Amino acid sequence: MDVKEAIDKRRAFRSLEKTEIDEKLIRELAKSASLSPSCFNKQPWRFVFVKGRDKLEELYSSLSKGNEWAYYSSMIIAVISEKKLDCIVKSREYYLFDTGMASAFIILRATEIGLVAHPIAGFDEDKAKKILKIPDDMQLIAMIIVGKKSSKLNSELSDYQKKSEKERPERLSFEKFGSIDEF
């Protein structure tokens, strides 16, 4: 699969089933992140790959209502950084941008190997940080829910979520987000 195909196939599915996650797979996903560009190669991203059943169960308790579908995941990747780990050029703080790119590399590699990697923002940051022992000065930016796409719709899904499982939600046209030569 080439990059274009991985981009086209990538979907934030919510109907998941368990799949085997081993250290080799985790290191492969981490390697993809490590190859992402960053300001002056500072690599401000930090990830916690949570695959142990007990720790996953504990982490599920930090998820917001509506994310119960994530209970079927095989792994959750906590995406972490902090401002001081990356460049600040004038008023531009690069740590979120650079960490987002590294996360996208993980998501595309997961897609390429047949996994769903669904980023979410719906969680209690303080609770999740405590569970994962993330230092207070670090920011838990997102979590990436990882599993295998299920052929059956998850019963916990809302009507909207069920619809988006069946067909890709509409994407903005180029004219709504892009321009050429001027804003």
Secondary structure, DSSP 8 states (H G I E B T S, - for coil): --HHHHHHH------EE-----HHHHHHHHHHHHTS--GGG----EEEEE--HHHHHHHHTTB-TT-GGGGG-SEEEEEEE-GGGS-EETTEE-HHHHHHHHHHHHHHHHHHTT-EEEEE--B-HHHHHHHHT--TTSEEEEEEEEEEE-SS--TT--HHHHHHHHS------HHHH--SS--
